[in-house]
Amino acid sequence: MYTIGELSKITSLSIKSLRLYHDKNILLPSSVDPFTSYRYYDDQAVEKANAIAILKKIGFPLLVIKEILEGYEKGDDIIDYLKDQQGKIKSKIEEYKQISSSINHIIQMEEAMIPEANHDFEIEEKQIETILIAGYKMRGAYDVVGKGFRAISKEFGRHIVGKPMTLYYDGEYHEKDARFEACFPIRKGSSTKDISVRRLPGKKAVTLIHKGPFDQIGRSYQKIFSYINLKSHQTMLPFREKYIKSPGMIFKGNPNNYLTEIIISIKQ
């Protein structure tokens, strides 16, 4: 079972949106704690939430998303269900042709992703060593993190000794006001106005290498959170993402070959 924060991280849907979908009877939690009112979700809910996230990203309004998923039942296969809905939509009037095309894209993307999900990499528990970092703290949309990496590279380029990382200070997904920090490990240096040089403490952590585009990393978060919950570990912020193989400043490379190590610290 996943908390609402974990489901938010897995699907890139904000907690506010997930609560709204509950209120609108679009995505119901598997259970609600009667004492704390905390919501908990199972893997079937994750599949449905992923479908909602993709439909939302494409631009479908909430009423249309609700209509598309109206007949989905717990235990159904979300891809088979969407295929069935696709057939029904094709019989509707001309304005729905774009919806049908978009759902076909979702099905192809989902079916292509499932067999490839982290088949080469396994979850590990290991001790992360203390390192000296230069960090550029930011707040906003996640895709502006490149600004931080460029600023650090310009200031500390010759002292950088490892792969770039992002530290995430929120336990859930935020669309526009996320708190995160672009980092590089460095051999030496002093803080500047915008860049903090300090030691990042070593921690016991659960790690998993995600292979593929950044916008598919939610599946890897699902896998690592499942493991953490199974082991009853308590997580600690910030979460880390270490970019082992990522786009360069000029050549972006093949996103299917990107390697990102997810590092989630746990209490010992």
N, C-alpha and C positions, 0 to 999 in steps of 0.2 A: 504494500500500500504506500502511496505517496502523499505527502502533505501538499497543501495548496501552493506553498513556496517552491517545492520541488517540481510540481507540475508546471508552474510558471517558468522555471528554468529550462525544463525539458522542451516545452512547446513554444517558447517566446511569446506567450500570452501574459499580460499583466494580471496581478491578483485582482485588481479592480474589474477587469474584463471577465475573469473566471467567476467572480461573485455575481456579476450581471447575468452571465449565462445560466447560473444556478437559479437566480430570481426569475429569469424568463423561461425556465424549464427546458433549456436547450442542452445543457451539460450538467447532469446531476452528480454529486459526489456519491461514491459507493457507500459511505457511511458518514455520519456526523456524530461526534462525541456529545452525549447528552449533558455533560457537565461543563465542558470547555467551549462547545459549539465549533470545534475545529473540524474542518472538512478533510476527508481522506478519499483518495482516488485509486482505482486499480488499473491494470494494463489496458482493459477495454476502454476505460475513460480516456487514457492517454491516446489511443488510436483515434477516438472521436475528436478529442481536443486538437490533435495534429491536423485532422481534416478541416476543422473550424478555422485554425490558424492560416491554412493555405487559402481557403475560400475568402477569408477576410483580407489577406494580402493581395489577392487578385482584384478585390474591390467589391465583392458582393455585400449588399446591405444585410443587416441582422435578420430582417423578416424573410429574406430569400434563403439565407443560411438555415434558418429554422425550418422552412418549408422543405429544403433539400434533405435535411436529416430527420424529419418528423417521424418517419416510420422505423428509424433505427432502434433495434432492440439489443439489450445486453446479451452478449454471446455471439452476435452476428459478426461476420467478417466485414470490416469497414470497406475494403476494396470491392468485394462482391456486392455489397449494398450500394455503393456509389455507381457501379456498373448498371445495376438494376434501375437506379434513379436516372442514369444517363439515357436509358432506353425510353423512359416515360417522358423526359424533357424533349426528346427529339420529335415526339408527336405533337408538341405544343406549337403555338404560333411563332412567326418569324423572329420576333424579338428575343426568343429563348435560344436561338442557334448559338450565340456567343457563350451562353452558360454551358451548353452541351460540349463545346470545344474545350472549354476550361476544365471541365470535369475529366475529359479524356486525358488532358495533360497531367492532372493529378494522379490518375490511375497509373499512367506510364512511369511517372516519377517515383511513386511509391513502390511499384513492382520492381523497378530497376535498383532501388536502394536496399531493399530487404536482404537479398542474398549477399550483398557486399559488406554489410554492417560489421566492421571490426573483426573480420574472420582471421586476420593475421595477429591480432593483439589480445592480450589477456589482462585482466585487472591484477594489480600488484599492491601489496602493502609494503611500504619502505620508509626509511628515515631520510628526510630531505635535509641536506646540509645547510648550515648558515652561510650566506653569501653577502658580499658587498654589492649593493645595487645603486643605480641612479634612476630615480622614479619621477615621473611627470603626472601629477594628479589631475583628473579631468572630471567633468560632469556634463552629461548630455547623451546624445545617441552614440551607440557603440562604434559605429563606422568612422568616427572622427579620431579613433585612437592613433591612426597613422601620423597625425600632427605631433603627438607626444614622442613617438619613435624618431621622427625626423629631428625634433628639437634636441633629444638626447644624443643622437648620432652627430649632430653638428657640434655640440659642446664637448663630448667625451669620446668621439670616434676612435682615437688611437688607444684609448684605455679599455674599450669594450672587449670582454673575454668570453662571451657566450651568446646563446640565443635570446631573442626578445621574449618578453613575457607580458601578460596583462594580469593585474590583481583586481579582483572584483569584490567590492565592499558591500554588495547587496546579495542576499540569499535567494532573490527571485529576479525575474526579468523586468526591466524597466524600458519603456519605449523611447523616452526622450530625456529623462533626468537621472540616468544611471550614474553611479559613483564608481569610478575605476581608475587605474593607474598604469600607464605605459612604463615598462622597466627594461633595463639592460643590466646584466652583471658586469661589473667593472673591476679593474685591478687597483685603482686608486682615484682620488678626486675629492673635491669639496663641493658642498651645496651652493647653488646659485639662487637667484630670485625665484625661478620657476621650477627648479629641479632639486629634489631632495636626495642627498647621498647618505646612505645609512646601511646598517647591517640588517638583512632580512632573516629573522630567526629560523633555525631549522625546526622541523616538526615531523611527527609521525603522520604519514599521509596515505590515502588510497589514490592510486593513479591508473589512468587508462589512456592509451594513445588512440586518438581518432584519426582515421584516414579518410580524406575526402574534403569537399567544400565546407566552408565555415557555416553555411546556412543549413547543413545537415547534422550539425554537432549535437542537436537535441537528442538524437538516438543514443549517442554515447553517454550523455548525461543520464538518460533513462537507465542504461545498463549499470552505470557506476552508483547511482542512487539506490537501485534495486539491491546491489551488493551491500552497500552501507546499511540499509535498513534490515537486511537479512542478518547481518552481523551485530546489529544494535549499536553501531558506532554513533557517537555524537560528533557532528561536524563543527568546524571553526572557520570563521571568515578571517582574511579574505580567501576566496577560491582563486586558484591560479590556472592560467592557460599558458603553456610554453610552446612557442612556435618552432618546431624542429625543422620543418620544411614548409616554407610559406612564400607568398609572392614577393619578388624583389622590387626595388625602387623603379626599375625600368621594365624588366621582363616578368610577367605575371605567372608564367608557367601553367601547367595543367592542374586545375583545382582538384581533380580526382586523385592527385598524388600528394596533396598537402598532408602534412603530419602535425597534429596538435596534441600535446600531452596535457590532459586534464589532471590537475593536482588538487585534491580536497583534503585539507588538514583535519585530523581527528584527535579527540581528547584521549590521552593515554590513561 
